[in-house]
Amino acid sequence: MNHALTDPDLHALLTATLSRVTADGAVICLCAAWCGTCREFEPLFQRVAQTHPHLAFRWIDIEDEADALGDLDIGTFPTLVIGARDGAARFAGPVLPQAAQIERLIKSLAL
């Protein structure tokens, strides 16, 4: 398994997100307000969230919510973290800023 997927900070981030809601899993987008690509991607991310009410979606600005990230080092934006109800990461990495990309990931991970 990819070491990044076993990172305790990823598990903590997913667990914290899932503790706020009843959901089958979580989709977290790690971005920055200064990133133009992220600003363009956010409305698409929110639209996908509306079509998957069984999942918790969270948009995190890495500078505004740095404490939530622990020691995670995000080098490429946007980066998605997708995990199951138990807080286990199933995907963590940069993605194309396209709604269809998130939809494919959700489907492939059977969430």
Secondary structure, 3 states (H helix, E strand, C coil): CCHHHHCHHHHHHHHHHHHCCCCCEEEEEEECCCCHHHHHHHHHHHHHHHCCCCEEEEEEECCCCHHHHCCCCCCCCCEEEEEECCCCEEEEEECCCCHHHHHHHHHHCCC
